[in-house]
Amino acid sequence: MAYNSVINKAIHLLKKVKPAQEEQTPATPTPFLPKGGAFLVRLTPAAEIFVPEMWNEEQKLMADSLQTFIEQEILPILEEIDSQKDPALVPGLLEKAGEMGFLSLAIPEAYGGLDVDFNTNLLFGEVGALGFSFATTIGAQTSIGSLPIVFYGTDEQKARYLPGIATGALKAAYCLTEPGAGSDANSGKTKATLNPAGTHYLLNGQKMWITNGGFADVFIVFAKIEQDKDLSAFIVEKAFGGISPGAEEKKLGIKGSSTVQVFFTDCPVPVGNLLGKRGDGFKMALNILNTGRIKLAAGAVGGCKMAITKSVQYANERQQFGKPIAQFGAIQHKLAEAAARTFAAESATYRIGYYIDQKYNELTQKGISPSEAKLQAIKEFAIECAIMKVHASEVLAYVVDEALQVHGGMGYAVETGIERGYRDARITRIYEGTSEINRMLSVAELFKRAFKNKEIDLSAQLKSIPGHLLKNTLPNALTGGGKFAAEKQLVQNLKDAFLLVGLRAAQKLKMELAEQQEIVLLLADMLAEAFVSESVWLRIEKLYAEPTEKTEDLKLKKQLARIYLYESVNKARRCGEDAINGFAQGAEKTLLLALLHRLLPRYEVNPIQLRRKVADYLNRQNKYAF
Ligand SMILES: Cc1cc2nc3c(=O)[nH]c(=O)nc-3n(C[C@H](O)[C@H](O)[C@H](O)COP(=O)(O)OP(=O)(O)OC[C@H]3O[C@@H](n4cnc5c(N)ncnc54)[C@H](O)[C@@H]3O)c2cc1C
């Protein structure tokens, strides 16, 4: 079958998705109103995104102060922290961090906090990752352990708990998971029963994997009141009695962070400590996890940068066969690929953080209270938070694995610290929702917003796909030519490829799609590649439009983006093929595959040469220097 007739047939097939309407004209930039999932259906102008090159002096100073704290207080005693021999050590460090103000970033000023913007919070998450397991400790305190009170607490609850959490005088933990309720968190069995006097709920049950649980003073506990179907949330003080933390879990990594079971036996919680509304606990838990997810992505970026720097330094020092191993192509491949993936993950992470800040501003200007606005703003980007939790944690897994490989036998030895990073990184793919759950969540949430809530019109975008395919004007069809036209077109095609495969799968499998998890996971990866590739190219476009850096630095960043896009297109094509092979048959399969290949052709660059240039720069800088 001639290629064009395949495409023509495919167009007919796709037009059956919706009655044929007038062909869409290419998308044009629309005014900036941050909207979750909308990246798929709009052409984002580079000018509207945040790029890490925009950190101001104040933000850099704050980040530097946290880095200095970690270098002085945490890194010299990592062994001791990990040994957990002194139970007072980590709580004491948390208090020191509190004295420096590091625990108060997300807490409103009225309650002793700094209340900095969301993106600055993410930057702290990135730098905090340098502290290995202490990052988890500080993360539980400043995120899942305290944000439920910030977002849902009454004024009285905030006044009672937040100032102490901000200084570290009160240590916080978040108790959602139970032995029988992990990913299926709403199935928890912990019960809250109102006492006959109606003054207290008596909590009974068992929580598991509770970070900071060994020393926390305040626990956010999710439990079902009486026979309720859904969870409620409570602020529970250790001092209430009836709470016993179990022994510290023996773990693969983050050994210095406290992880215990927590047992509740007739723990009396005053009725005034119900957080939010009865039965709203599960929704609250999910909303809090959105924040945790994107913060985790920022932390993963920090971990990647650290691992790359250590690898570059080792590769420059280590001599084999008469020269530094940094000069071998095999090592250069690892260093450059790790840097490209890190650069892309960073671009996407702070793009979302900034969107959240913009959405927050938009909502507060409409008169919505700051805590409600923050909550709504984060919820708006639940899709992107889930995407980045998976993506960045998997980039970290790749980077630490390659870092260990660059170190050879020394990577396997305790003394270089690489094996600690390798072990510690593994948890990021599990907590705050596993990679599988977050992949499914990103697609499910997108389709819910598109098909059920009618918030995003995905089908309209799909109808425009055949047009630009037929015209076969890949370079300039949507982008209007100009700088990076080929890359911008490929980014657009990554989005269209997701829509092509995703909407066809949804149309064909309907409700059964949710059961076809393998297909959903492949769609999630296509969605992630579209978002991350777009983010990194918007960053490049913006940097070139408003150059503030040396030409060499700009060029290097462009090369990183090219390396990323090369892999991204290959990955998305492969995922699309697998998905189509999974749900389509016969002629339809042939047509869909032909369309997919038309959308995602090979990106014509020389990846080996690009990686060598990047590695050469890394080696000269002797660190991750982007
Ligand atoms: C070190 C550590 C610290 C933690 N800290 C906290 C904390 O502070 N507070 C807290 O509440 N929890 C915490 N957790 C719990 C963590 O969030 C859970 O471990 C995680 O959500 C997964 O639950 P699970 O371990 O029960 O795995 P399971 O839910 O049993 O999952 C096992 C496997 O099955 C997969 N799976 C499950 N359901 C599905 C499905 N529907 N479809 C496809 N695949 C599925 C999962 O992806 C995973 O691969 C922590 C865990 C660890 C290990």
The ligand as a Gaussian input file, in Angstrom:
#p B3LYP/6-31G(d) Opt

LIG

0 1
 C       10.590000       4.166000      53.726000
 C        9.118000       4.406000      53.588000
 C        8.552000       5.538000      54.125000
 C        7.176000       5.755000      54.032000
 N        6.615000       6.834000      54.655000
 C        5.262000       6.904000      54.771000
 C        4.662000       7.889000      55.609000
 O        5.327000       8.736000      56.197000
 N        3.314000       7.871000      55.735000
 C        2.528000       6.963000      55.082000
 O        1.319000       7.006000      55.247000
 N        3.083000       6.022000      54.266000
 C        4.413000       5.970000      54.100000
 N        4.987000       5.003000      53.310000
 C        4.136000       4.067000      52.615000
 C        4.171000       4.178000      51.104000
 O        3.479000       5.309000      50.691000
 C        3.621000       2.870000      50.534000
 O        4.630000       1.897000      50.750000
 C        3.272000       2.961000      49.074000
 O        2.165000       3.797000      48.881000
 C        2.952000       1.591000      48.489000
 O        2.091000       0.854000      49.279000
 P        2.491000      -0.654000      49.682000
 O        3.871000      -0.631000      50.211000
 O        1.440000      -1.206000      50.537000
 O        2.532000      -1.423000      48.309000
 P        1.302000      -2.129000      47.596000
 O        0.163000      -1.204000      47.496000
 O        1.077000      -3.455000      48.204000
 O        1.909000      -2.328000      46.137000
 C        2.778000      -3.422000      45.798000
 C        2.985000      -3.375000      44.277000
 O        1.719000      -3.534000      43.628000
 C        1.467000      -2.432000      42.775000
 N        0.032000      -2.122000      42.815000
 C       -0.746000      -1.873000      43.871000
 N       -1.995000      -1.609000      43.498000
 C       -2.019000      -1.689000      42.160000
 C       -3.019000      -1.498000      41.170000
 N       -4.260000      -1.120000      41.465000
 N       -2.676000      -1.662000      39.891000
 C       -1.411000      -1.985000      39.539000
 N       -0.422000      -2.158000      40.421000
 C       -0.722000      -2.012000      41.726000
 C        2.314000      -1.288000      43.321000
 O        2.592000      -0.335000      42.339000
 C        3.548000      -2.030000      43.800000
 O        4.413000      -2.262000      42.733000
 C        6.373000       4.815000      53.350000
 C        6.960000       3.684000      52.777000
 C        8.306000       3.460000      52.902000
 C        8.884000       2.200000      52.319000

